[in-house]
C-alpha cells in the first residue's frame, strides 16, 4: 500500500472558506463546516485512494498544518454548537499525549454511503497530528448528518480559539 498524497494549507481569516477535495463528499462537507466555524481558509486535497486511507491522510494533514498555530497561540479552546436539532460540545488543549475522547458511537450508522466512524477516525488523526487532547460530547441529536455537522462545527470553533493569540488584557499592561 502506497502513502496517500495530500496537499494542505491553513490560514487564519475573518471569515472561513474551504476548498476541500478528499474524494469523499461527506468528509469534504464536514471539513468545510469545521473551516467555516473556525474562521480558517483551508485548502485540502487528498489523492485518490481507499476511503480509509483518504480519511487518515486528510486528518493527519490538517492536524499537522494546525500544530504550529496551536503551539504558537492560545493552545486551548472550547465551544457549544448546534446544527438543527443536534447540539455538540468540544474542548481541546495542547498535549504531549494527544487523544480523542468522545461519547459518540455511530459505528453501525451510515451517512452518504460511509460509516460515520469515518468522522471519529478523522478527528483522532487530527488530534494526534495537531498535538491535542480533544474532547467531543454529543449533548443532543438523533439525525446522524446533523450530529456530525454539530460535532465538526464545535471542533472548528474550539480550534479557531486555540489557533489565535490570547487577547492582551489591560491588567497585563
Secondary structure, DSSP 4 states (H G I P E B T S, - for coil): -PPPPEEEEEEE-SS-EEEEE-S-HHHHHHHHHHHHHHTEEEEEEE-S--HHHHHHHHHHHHHHHHHHHHHHS--EEEEEEEETTEEEEEEEEE-SS-EEEES---TT-EETTEETHHHHHHHHHHHHHHTEEEEEEEEE---HHHHHHHHHHHHHHHHHHHTSPPPPPGGG-
